[in-house]
Amino acid sequence: MAWQRIFLFIVTAGLVLVTAFVARPTESAADMFRFDAATLTDTALWTKVNNEPYRLGVQVDFLCAMPTAASYEPYRKKNPHAASYITVYVNPIGRESMFAKQVQRFPEGSVIVKQKIGNDVEGSKPLLYTIMRKRERGYNPAVGDWEFAVVGPNGTEIQGIGKLEKCESCHKGKSDSDFIFRPYFKAE
């Protein structure tokens, strides 16, 4: 009788452990990242930070991109010194920090989206989207726990995500502003 109870206990404990590990998803909900640019027009989800597209300089334009120089060729033919324009959006979690007159640390869950378009503001389709998502403390201390993502021109295809070295190399120099640039923001 005692050996049957021990056997039953071992089997039950084993099943509980196996179920816990097998049923557990490989990614937690906090780690999953999805983006759909079509939602940027939903004012419950996003606030447009700059009302007019902000012109980037040529150097920044090439630094902040995943596509190759050939991707920009149609725009460069019109003007070899052409630069891109950006429109920036922030989600409700980061809204207060984005619009604060004094720089604030963004709370975990803040998302900033930069929609990049070509030199022809009126007719340009997006070239890409770059995204910063504030993660939990300790995720990426070198850049204030920001995660970076690059989404293709279709608005959903993730081309890169995580601790992207190209993004981090620029943002590391902005520790005084929670590692974000805001030249497009005009405080009122």
N, C-alpha and C positions, 0 to 999 in steps of 0.2 A: 504494500500500500504506500509506504513512504517513497519508494523509488518511482511510483506512478505520479505522485504529486510533484516530485522534483522534475521528472520528465515533462509533465504538463506545464510546469512553470517555465522551464527552459524553452520549450516550443512556443509558448505564448510570448515570452520576452523576445525571442528571435523574430517572431512575426511582427511584433510592434516595431522593432528596430528596422526591419526590412521595409515595412510599409512607410515608415517615416522618411527613409532615404530614397526609396523608389518614387514615392508620390510627390516628393519635393521638387518644385520646378528648378531648372538649372539657373534661371535668372530671377531675381526678386523683382517685384513690380517697380521698385525705385530705380533699378538699374536698366530697365527696358526704356528705350527711347524711340519715339515715333514722331514724325513731323509731317504735316500736310499744309503747304503754303496756302491752299484754298481757304483755310480757316482764318487767315490774317485779316479778312474783312469783318469777322465777327467781333464786335466791340465788347462783348462780354468776356471774350478770351484774350483779346489783344488791344493795346493802346498804341496808336501811332505816336512816336516820340517827336519826329520832325515832320512838319506839315509839307514842306517842299523837299524834294530829293537833295541830298547834300553831296557836293562834288568832291570826290577823293582825288588826291594827287596821283600822278603816274606811278611813283615809287610805292605808295601804299597800295595802289590798285594791284600791282603785281605781287606784292608781299602777301596780301590777303586773298589768296585764290588757290584752288586746286587745279582748275583747268590749265592747259599748256598755253604758251604764247599764241599758238596757232588758233586757239579757240577765240581769241580776241581779234583776229585778222580783219573780219568785216568792219569792225569799229575803227581799227587803226588805219584802214585805207582811207577813210573819210578825213582823218586827222591823226598823223603819226604820234602826236603828243596827247591824244585824247585820254581822258580818264573816265572812270566809272562814277556813277551816282549811287548813293545808298538811301534807303528808307529804313528806319529802325523801328522795331516794335518791341514792347515789353508785356509780359503777362501780368495779371493782377497781383501776384505775390511780390513782384519786383517793382510795381508801379510807384509806390511811395519813395523808394530809394532812388529810382531813376529821376523823378521830378523834384527831389529835394535840392534846395539851393546849396546846401553844404553837403559834401560827399559823405555818403553813408555806406556801411557794409550791407550788401544785398542779403536778404534772408535765404536760407536753403529753399530750393524749389523755384527760385527766380529764373526766368528764361528771357534772354535778349536775342532777338532775331534781326539780322542785317540782310535785307534784300538788296542785291547788287544788280544794277542794270547798266546798259551801255551808255554811250555819250548822247544818243538820241532819246532824250527823256520821254517824249511823247509816244513814240512807237516801239520803244525797246521792250523786249521780253526779258524776264530775269535771266541773268547769266549764272547765278548761283545764290545760295543762302548760306550765311555763316551764323552759327548759333552758339551761344554760351549758356550753360545751365549750371546753376549753383548747386553743388552737391553737399553731402554731409561733411562735417569737420573732419579733416584728416585725409580726405579723398585725394587732394592735390595741393598741399600747402604752399608749394612754390608759386602758385598763381591764385591764391585765395580760395582754393577748393572749387575752381571752375572746371567744367568739362566742356570741350569744344566739339563742334560737329560742322561738317560741310555737307550741304544737301544740293544735289544737282538742279539744273534749271527746270525740271519737271515738278519740283517742289516736294517730292517724296523720296527720291532715291538718295540714301545716305552714302556719301562717297568717303567719308572718314569720320571717326568719332573717338573720343577719349582724351587722352593727354597728348594732343597733337603738338609735336615739337615746333612746327612752323608757327602755329598760333601762340604758343607759350613764349617763344623767343621775343615777340613784340610786346606781349602783355606783361611780361615780368617787370618791365620798366615802369609800370603804372601802379605800383603798390600803394601810392598815396591816394588812389581813387578806386580802391577795391579791384584793381587790375582791369578796369574798363576805360575806354576812350569815349569822350562825349563832346567832340568838336561840333557835332550836329545839333546839340542841345542848346537852346537859347532860353535861359532862365528869365522869367518875367518879373 
